[in-house]
């Protein structure tokens, strides 16, 4: 799934709260990448988060395999 799906405003980020967006960027990119998003309005925040998460292979919890072996996760990177 990591190879084929990427979070966008349309398919995920526009549907979750601003707090959740910050949390996702913190997890998928870094604490620093998420820190300056909080001042943005929701739409701008979601758009910027999509750019920052692009190509990172990050998936929201609902799209993650429940028991994916660590070797599979490393192979996708």
JOURLIN-V65711 format. One line per field, one symbol per residue. ss: DSSP state (A for helix, B for strand, O for the rest). A space follows every 10 residues. Layout:
ss: ???
This chain:
ss: OOOOOOOOOO OOAAAOOAAA AAAAAAAAOO AAAAAOOOOO OAAAAAAAAA AAAOOOOOOO AAAOOOOOOA AAAAAAO
